[in-house]
Amino acid sequence: MHMRHRVLGLVAPVFLATSALAQRAVPMNPAGTAPVSPPGFNEPLPDGPFTYRTGEGQDIRVTVLARLAWPYALTFLPDGDLLIAQRSGQIKRMPKGTTGLLPVGGGPVAVNGPVAGQAVHGYMAIAVHPQFQRNGWLYIVYTKPLPDNKRTTAVARSRYAGGALHDTTDVWVGENITGGPASLAMTPDAKLWIGTSGGMADTAQDPASLAGKVLRLNDDGSVPPDNPFVGRDGHRPEIYTMGHRTTLALTVHPVTGQVFLAEMGPNGGDEVNLLKAGANYGWPVVSLGRTYPGPWQSKSNEPTHSGFELPLVYWTPSISVTGLSFYQGDALPKWKGDLFVAGVRYGEIPNTGRVDRVVLNERLEEMRRESLLTDLHQRIRDVKPGPDGFIYVATDMEQGAILRIEPAR
């Protein structure tokens, strides 16, 4: 027994000393801010169609409708035509019932290309005015070029007629914003919602800055008098919510009119948030993700949202959340009411995008989720239900595509 204790006493310190060296050093970029990306997947999208069994017994067929470079966001017009915003600062139109793509000219000039591997976003979303059939107004959030090779985020309003944009003018131009990802939506009361990104800076917590916020404006870019910070010293009146990192998409619930935000975290901590007037969502003070070098983003001993608004849904590992929408169609009845969230990358591996279907109860609490289209190895950028009850998907690739999800026949 005495010898046994002596052996254990000698072995244990050796084990403890060497265990810290058991893991390999992960190569980092020259700045030391993030790991060097692995090669991931670089596979062309097959022609399809693809048939899948799904968890709810809702078997589906996925069809490749069209191919184009860098599609970023999908928007349906009241007549059923599909508009596609591209990173390259272009818009394409797919007329209802066809698969052809027609250019839509007349939009604002955007920063674009070369876009491969760069955070250049061109056109990022198109919103339709609720009185579109009367005024023809469309809103485009885009990366606006500035003098001295700088850029910012802006929202332009155009009148759509005859397959083109007319009378294009900016209704909002960001101040001291670097032109990162942004999001856009319009609610039935004709209010314009703009999501700006806060990145790693503390500006997301600064009420005097527009970065890292969701803004709520009238359709002409003016400030509604009932915004939560109107009249408060040191607060920008445009702000509706604050404490956001990277705002990739806004969506309006088709039944309740509530506004939801898809927010990309760092290494993990992606979120979907229900926006509440004046609420603070915590970035960069709290997060359910890690920094890219490895430590937790939150500075406390464990990640917590104490004192801040909790996310509705979150992901760790990250799926790099992008577009989101609620499905209320009839063509896929077992998915009615579900939240669909697009992602461009899972677990920091390039080209491992997916669509996650999230089942929420009547209190908006997550019950279960299912990942779709993972085997295609594409960057899934947007997911939108169409007026035909099918679901449409955009893949953000140089060889990108528009997909349609429908019931398997």
N, C-alpha and C positions, 0 to 999 in steps of 0.2 A: 504494500500500500504506500509505503514511504517513497519507494522508487517511482511508482506510478505518478504520484503527485509531483515529483521532481521533473519527470518527463513532460507532463502537461504544462508545468510552469515554464519550461524552456520553449516548448512548441508554440504556445499561445502568442507570446510577443512577436515571434517570427511571422506568424500568420497575419497578425494585425499590421505589421510593418509592410508586408508585401501586398496586402489586399488593396491598398490604395493605388498600386501600380498595375493591378490586374486588367483594368480597362485601357484600351488604346487611346491615344490622344487624337481627337477629331480635328482634321485640318480646318483652319479658319481662313477667311479672306484676308488680304493684306492689312486691312484696317482693324482686324480682330473683332469685328462687330457681328459676324454671322458665320456659320459653317459653310465651307465650300459645298455647293449643291452637287449631289450625285447625278449621274447621267439620266436616271429615271427612264421614261419610255418615250420613244420617238416613232410612233407607228401611224401610218396613214389610216384614216377612217375608211373601212370597207364600204362597198356600195349598199350593203344591206338588201332587204329589210332584216331586222333582228326581232326575234320573238323571245319573250321572257315570261316565266311564271313569277308571280309576286306573292308577298306574304298574306295579303288579304284575299287571295284567290281571284285577283283581278288580272288575268293574263293580258299582256299587251304586245303590240307590234310597234316597232320604231322604224320610221321611214326617213331616209335622207332626201329632203325636198330640194335643196339647193346648196351650192358650195360658193363661198366667197371669202376674202381675206379679212380676218380680224373682226368678225361681228361681235358687238359688245352688248347691245340692249335691244329688246323687242317691244313694239308698241302696236296695238291694233286700233285702227280707225273705226268709227261707227259703221261704215259701210262694209267692214270685214277685211279691207286691205291691211297688209302687215307692213309696218315700217321697221327697218333695221338700221340702227346706228352703228357706225364702225369707228374703230380706233384711228383710222386714217383720216377722220374728219369728213366722212361722206355718209349719205343716207341712200339706202336702196328700198324700193317698194316692191312687194310681192302682191299683185292683184288677187283678190279673192277667187278661189277656185283654180288658181294656176300655180306653177312652180317657177315661172320666169321672174327675173329681177330687173327692175327699171331704175335708172338713176333719178334722184330727187335733188334738183339744183336749187340754188338761192340761199343756202344756209350760211351761217357765220364762218369766217376763216379761223381754223383751229390749228394749234400746234400738232404736228403729226410727223411720223416716220423719221429715220427708221425705227420701227416700233418693236422689233424682236428684241426681247431681253431688256427693254427699257420701260420705265414707269411713265410712258407717254400715252395719254388716254383719248386724245381727239374728242369725238362725240361720245358722251357717256350715258345719256338717257334722253328720251323724248316723252313729254307729258302732253296730254290732250285736254284742252279747256272743256269744262262741263257743258258750256254752251257752244261747242265747236260747230254744230250744224248751223248756228246763226252767225258766228264771227270767224270761223275757220282758223282759230288760233292754236298754234303748237308752240311748246317751249322746249328748248334744247339746252342742256347743261354741257359745257365744253371747256377744254383747256385753251385759254385765250393768250395769244402771243403779246408780249409787251416789249418796249424798247430795251436795248442792251442785252438781248437774248434771254430776257426773263419771261415769266409766264404767271398766270393766275387762273382762277376758276371764274366762269361767268355763266349767266343764263340769258339766252336770246329768245325773243318772241317773234314768230313769223306767222304770216297768213298763208294757209295752204289752199291752193286752188290749181286745178288742171295738172296735178301731178308734180307741182313745183312749189317752192317757198317764195313769198313776196314780202316786201316791207319789213325785212329783218332788222331788228334793233335790239340792243342789250337792255334788259330791264333790271339787271343786277350784275355788278362786277365786284369780285372779292377784293378786300383790302388786306395786304400783308399775308396773302395765302400763296403757297408755292405752286399751286396748280396740280396737286395730287388728286387721287380719286374723289369723286363727288357723286351725289345721288339727287333724284328729283321726283316729285309727285305732285298731283293736284287733288284736293278733296272736293266733294260735291258742292261746297260753299264757295268755290272759286278761289281758295287760298293756295298759294304756291309754297311748297315745302322743299328746302334745299339742305342736303347734308354735306358738311365740309369735313375735311380730315384734319386731325390734330397731330398725327405722327408721334414721335418720341418727345416732343416739346411739352412744357407745362402750359402752353397756351390753351389747351383744352379745358383747363380749370380757371382760365382768366376771363371773367365776364366782360372785360373791355375788348376782347379779341373775338373775331368771327371764326377762327380756326377751331376745329374739333367740336362743332356745334350742329344742331339742327335749327334752321331758321324758318320762320313762318311769315310770309309776305302776302299782300294783296296781289291780284293778277297783273297790276301795273308796276310792281316792285316796291310800292309804298308799304309802310308798317301798319298793321292792324292795331287799333287802340286797345284791344283786349289781350295783346300778348303779355306773358307773365312778368316781364321785366320792364315794361313801359313805365317811365317816370322814376326808376330806381337809380340812384347815383352810382356811377362806375359800371353800369351794365348797358350793353348794347340792346336797344329795344327790339331788334330783329330776332333775338335769340328766343327759342322755345324750350330747348333742352341743351345740356352741356355735358362735358366729360366723355367725348367720343374719340375713338382712335382713327379708324379708317372706315368711312361710311360708303359702303358699296351699293346699297339699294334701299329704296323706300317703297313701301306698298301700302295701299289703302284697302282695308277689309271691305269686300263688296256688299256686306250686309250691315255691319255696324258703323262703318266709316272711320274706325280707329286706324291710326297710322303706326306702322311697324318699320323698324330699321334693321338691316343686316350690317353688322359691324365686324370687320376682320381684326382679330387679336394678333399678338406676336406669334411665338411658337406655342400654339394652343390658345384657348380663351376666345375663340370666335363666339359671337353672340347674335341672337335676335332679340331686339328690345321693343317693348310696347312703349310708345312715347307718351309721357305725362307732362303737362304744363309745368315748367320750372324745375323739372327733376334733373338730378346730376347722376350720370352713369359711371363716374369714377375714374376714367382714364386721365393721367397715367398712375394715379395713386393706387388703384386696385385693379386686379385682373385675375382671371382663372387660367392664365397662361404663363409661360416662362419667357424670359428674354432670349434672343437668338443664341447668345453664348452659353445659356444653360440655366442660370439662377432664376428663381421666381421673379416675375415682374413686381409683385407687391413687396414692399420693404419690410413688412412685418414677418413674423416667423412662419406664418401660414397664410395662403391667399384668403381674403375675406372681403365681403362687400358691405361690412358694417358701416352704416351712415350713408350709403349710396344705394341707388336703385338696382335691384337684382335683375339679371337677364331672364328673359322668358325661356329661352333655349340656349345652350352653350355646347361647344365642342372642344374636347381635349383628348387626343391630338386634333390639331386644326384640320379643317377641310378647305380653308381659305375661302370663306363664304362670299358669295357674290349676289346674284339675283334671288328674289323671293316673291312668292305670291300665294294667295289662298285659292283653292279650287272649289267652285260652286256649280260646276257643270253637271250634266246628266249623262254624258256619254260614258263616264267612268264612275258609276254610282257608288262603288265601295270606297272611293277616295273622296267623296263629297265632304267638304269642310276641312280637309287636311291642308297643312302648310307645306309648300314645296320650296326647298332651298337649294340653290346651285353652289357648287364649289369647284375651284380650279386645281386643287392640289391637296392630297391627303398625307399627313404625317411628314411634310417637308420633302416629299418625293415628287419631282416634276412630272406633269402630264398624268396625274392620277385623279382627275376630276370625277364628280358624281352629282347626282340629284338625290337629296335626302327628303323623304316623305315623312313628315312629323304629324302624329295623331295627337290632337289637343282635346281636352274635355271642355265642358261648358264654362269652366273657370280659367281657361287658357293654361291649364297645367299639362305638361307632356306626359302622355301615356306610353307611347312607343314610337320608334322610328325605323325606317327601312331605306337602305341605300340602293339606288338604281343606276344603271349604265356604267358601272365601275369597270367592266371588262373592255370598254371602248378606248380607255386610256386617252381621254381628251380633256382639255380645259373647259369645263362647263361654266359659261359666263352668265347666262340668263335662262329663266324658265317662266313661261307665261301661259295661262289658259286662253284659248281662242274662243271666239263667239260660237264656233261649231261644237264646243264641248271637249275638243281635243287639247293636248298640252304641247306647247312648242318650246324648243330648246335651242340655244345658240352656243356653239363651241368657239372659244376665243383662241384661234390658231391661225397661223399664216395660211394654212390650208383649212380654213374654218368651214362650218356648215350650219344649216338650219335643219333641225330634226322635228318630227311630229310623232307624239305618243298617242296611240288610239287603241281601242279594244282589239285583241286578237280575234280574227274571224274564224 
